[in-house]
Amino acid sequence: MRACGRAGDPRRSLACPGRVTPSEEEAHGRVEFRALCTLLRVVEAVVFDIGETIVKDDRGWASWADWLGVPRHTLSALVGAVVAQGRDNADAIRMLRPGIDLAAEARAKEAAGFGERLDESDLYSDAGPALQALRAAGLGVFLAGNQTARAGDLLRAMDLSVDAVATSGEWGVAKPDPAFFVRVAELAGMPPERTVYVGDHPANDCVPAAAAGFRTVHLRRGPLGYLWADGADAAVADWHIGSLAELPDLLGRQDAPRVC
């Protein structure tokens, strides 16, 4: 039972994903209704995308603009343009430097002191409190996204309130490849149907995660999250939120009996 009614229906919650209308509740009786809800699957783990879900991408793109010697706004605008065309956002750099070897250029940046940097100032303000609240509720909390191996090290160094961090650079496979979500399930240690994947990118996050059997949350954030929020790919998500602060309430009390 995957569907929980229309997106935005206030009766939907992650703690009790089944949708039972008031008329059905009356027909079966409150006792039977509650017993049914306790048998429905529950959420045991939440896995977050990283870029533009937990971490702002501002610093990374600014660093590339400075390295390439172009105004930051120019690169930012090009990123928006290629994203709107459904292309890889790295194509913005390729437009500025045709034929560029991105891996080699990234190594050169690092050697020159312009390498990847991440610290607490790069986190979205709602990220830390949401992670803490979800762990306090007894859920497994994980980060897994299309990031470099170095980004994984930098995130782990922040001592975030998560059980584990993993990146595509470490795994050698990236979203939307189904193999990435096999690794996500292994990371969470839970069946996909008991795990929620949260991300901003409908095509990279919601669609492949849902296809792999995960519950999904689309976060309306960042260029991709806003641009495609009303598209068919975003509609695949079980829930739609505008802030990570909404997640703890959606999950409900994890220490209580599973009733609607």
Backbone hydrogen bonds, N-H to C=O, Kabsch-Sander energy under -0.5 kcal/mol:
donor,donor_aa,acceptor,acceptor_aa,energy
4,C,5,G,-0.6
9,D,6,R,-2.1
12,R,9,D,-2.1
13,S,16,C,-0.6
14,L,250,L,-1.7
15,A,250,L,-1.2
20,V,18,G,-0.7
25,E,21,T,-2.2
26,E,22,P,-2.3
27,A,23,S,-1.8
28,H,24,E,-2.3
29,G,25,E,-1.8
33,F,29,G,-2.5
34,R,30,R,-2.5
35,A,31,V,-2.3
36,L,32,E,-2.3
37,C,33,F,-1.9
38,T,34,R,-1.8
39,L,35,A,-0.9
39,L,36,L,-0.9
40,L,36,L,-0.9
40,L,37,C,-0.6
44,E,194,R,-3.1
45,A,194,R,-1.5
46,V,140,G,-2.9
47,V,196,V,-3.3
48,F,142,F,-2.8
49,D,198,V,-2.9
52,E,55,V,-3.5
53,T,50,I,-1.8
54,I,50,I,-2.5
55,V,50,I,-2.5
56,K,122,D,-3.3
61,W,57,D,-2.0
62,A,58,D,-2.5
63,S,59,R,-2.3
64,W,60,G,-1.7
65,A,61,W,-2.3
66,D,62,A,-2.4
67,W,63,S,-2.2
68,L,64,W,-2.4
69,G,65,A,-1.0
70,V,65,A,-2.2
75,L,71,P,-1.6
76,S,72,R,-2.5
77,A,73,H,-2.8
78,L,74,T,-2.1
79,V,75,L,-2.5
80,G,76,S,-2.1
81,A,77,A,-2.1
82,V,78,L,-2.6
83,V,79,V,-2.2
84,A,80,G,-2.2
85,Q,81,A,-1.1
86,G,83,V,-1.9
87,R,82,V,-2.8
91,D,88,D,-2.2
92,A,89,N,-1.6
93,I,90,A,-0.7
94,R,90,A,-1.6
95,M,91,D,-2.0
96,L,92,A,-1.1
97,R,93,I,-2.2
100,I,97,R,-2.0
102,L,100,I,-0.9
105,E,101,D,-2.7
106,A,102,L,-2.5
107,R,103,A,-1.7
108,A,104,A,-2.0
109,K,105,E,-2.5
110,E,106,A,-2.2
111,A,107,R,-2.3
112,A,108,A,-1.6
113,G,110,E,-1.5
114,F,109,K,-3.3
122,D,119,D,-2.3
123,L,120,E,-1.3
124,Y,54,I,-2.5
127,A,124,Y,-1.8
128,G,124,Y,-0.6
130,A,126,D,-1.6
131,L,127,A,-2.6
132,Q,128,G,-2.4
133,A,129,P,-2.4
134,L,130,A,-2.3
135,R,131,L,-2.1
136,A,132,Q,-2.4
137,A,133,A,-1.2
138,G,135,R,-1.8
139,L,134,L,-1.9
140,G,44,E,-2.4
142,F,46,V,-2.3
143,L,164,A,-1.9
144,A,48,F,-3.0
145,G,166,A,-1.2
147,Q,145,G,-1.6
152,G,148,T,-1.5
153,D,149,A,-1.8
154,L,150,R,-2.6
155,L,151,A,-2.5
156,R,152,G,-2.3
157,A,153,D,-1.7
158,M,154,L,-0.6
158,M,155,L,-1.1
159,D,156,R,-1.3
160,L,155,L,-0.6
162,V,160,L,-2.3
163,D,141,V,-3.8
164,A,141,V,-0.8
166,A,143,L,-2.3
168,S,145,G,-1.9
169,G,147,Q,-2.5
170,E,167,T,-0.5
171,W,167,T,-2.0
172,G,168,S,-2.6
173,V,168,S,-0.8
177,D,174,A,-1.9
180,F,177,D,-1.7
181,F,177,D,-0.8
181,F,178,P,-0.5
182,V,178,P,-1.2
183,R,179,A,-1.7
184,V,180,F,-1.6
185,A,181,F,-2.0
186,E,182,V,-1.8
187,L,183,R,-2.6
188,A,184,V,-2.7
189,G,185,A,-1.8
190,M,185,A,-0.8
194,R,191,P,-2.1
195,T,192,P,-2.0
196,V,45,A,-2.3
197,Y,215,R,-2.6
198,V,47,V,-2.7
199,G,217,V,-2.1
205,D,201,H,-3.2
206,C,201,H,-0.9
207,V,202,P,-2.5
209,A,205,D,-1.6
210,A,206,C,-2.5
211,A,207,V,-2.2
212,A,208,P,-1.4
213,G,210,A,-1.6
214,F,209,A,-2.5
215,R,192,P,-0.8
215,R,195,T,-2.2
217,V,197,Y,-2.3
218,H,239,W,-2.8
219,L,199,G,-2.7
219,L,217,V,-0.6
220,R,218,H,-0.6
220,R,241,I,-2.9
221,R,219,L,-1.7
225,G,221,R,-1.1
226,Y,222,G,-2.3
227,L,223,P,-2.5
228,W,224,L,-2.0
229,A,226,Y,-1.0
231,G,228,W,-1.5
235,A,231,G,-1.5
236,V,232,A,-0.6
236,V,233,D,-1.0
237,A,234,A,-1.6
238,D,216,T,-1.3
239,W,216,T,-1.6
241,I,218,H,-2.5
246,E,243,S,-1.5
247,L,244,L,-1.4
250,L,246,E,-1.7
251,L,247,L,-2.4
252,G,248,P,-1.5
254,Q,252,G,-0.5
256,A,253,R,-0.6
259,V,257,P,-1.7
